[in-house]
Amino acid sequence: MVSKLVLFPATIASGQSVSADVDTAGATVLMIGLPSAWTAADLTFQVGDGLGGWMNLHAADGTEYTVKAAAGRCVLLPPADFARVRYLRVRSGTSATPVAQAAERVVQLHGRQL
């Protein structure tokens, strides 16, 4: 059986650093596409519990989970890192140093529905 590829837009409003909530509906995020117009910043994430609670995502070593980002870049993610994440927000910058985007930006989350 072939699994379905899906695309989830994560929109960061102009002057903001965190996207609107994204429900991946059980798909695993495998790749992130950044727009060609991107205010320079790496990406970090918040994960939700489905009840309105949000937490910053950290790696097993305790550091904030960070993706090196650049305008027009597409970044592959290890499938296991987002396998159990359903509710997600994308942040421009880190929790300690968020970076406001100069205009509305749409970050594309590419996933696979299992």
Secondary structure, 3 states (H helix, E strand, C coil): CCCEEEEEEEEECCCCCECCCEECCCCEEEEEECCCCCCCCCEEEEEECCCCCEEECECCCCCECCECCCCCCEEECCHHHHCCCCEEEEEEECCCCECCCCCCEEEEEEEEEC
